[in-house]
Amino acid sequence: MKYYYLLSLLFCLELVSAQEISDTTFVNSKDYVSDLVFDMKYATTDNFLKTKVYECDECFLRLKTVKALADASKCFKRKGYRIKIFDCYRPLDVQKKMWSIVSDPDYVANPARGSIHNRGGAIDITLVDENGNELDMGAGFDHFGPESAHSYDQFEKVILKNRKLLKRIMLRNGFEALNSEWWHYNLKGSKKDKVSNFTWNCP
Ligand SMILES: [Zn+2]
C-alpha cells in the first residue's frame, strides 16, 4: 500500500510541475518523455551541411509540443516502436548559421522568416523497432529529392506502410505533416508562436 501511495505521490508531483509552467515554455523533451531515442544530426557533422551547428545534442521544444510527442510515443510503444529524433527546436542564430552555409530556400528556411523549428513546434523523426533498428523509410533524413515526399509511391509496400504508420499516429496526436519531407512534423498552430533564440546550456 505504501508503495502505491509513494508512486501516486511521485506521479502527482510530476503532473503539478508540468502544470505550473505554461504550454509555450521551452523544456527539455527527455525530462518529460521516456523511451525517446536521440540522434541529433546537427550536433554532429553527419548532416547535409557537413558541419556541426549545435554545441551539444539536447532536444528542447515548447511544452505543448512535448505533450503531443509524449502521446504519440505512447501509441507507437503499444505497437512495439519508439520515436527516434533527429532535430527539435533550433535557435534563430543556428538557423542563420545554416543559411550562411547553404543559402538555398529549397534546403534551409530563410532566417528572415524563420521556420517552425525556430518556434519550438517542429520535430524531425523516424521510428525504431525493439532492437533499435530504424524502420525502412525509403530515403534518409535530409535527403532532398522527390523520394522524400509522402506522395512518392514508387517504393515497395513495406516502406509505404512504415511511412503511413508514422504519419497516421503523428496526425492523430496533433501534428501535421510536410509533404516534401517524410521525417518532418509540425505541431498544429505552432506558426503563431514567436521565433526564438533561446539557447540551452551545454555541460
Ligand atoms: Zn524539420
Boltz pocket constraint, residues with backbone or C-beta under 6 A from the ligand:
constraints:
  - pocket:
      binder: B
      contacts: [[A, 87], [A, 117], [A, 122], [A, 123], [A, 124], [A, 183], [A, 184], [A, 185]]
      max_distance: 6.0
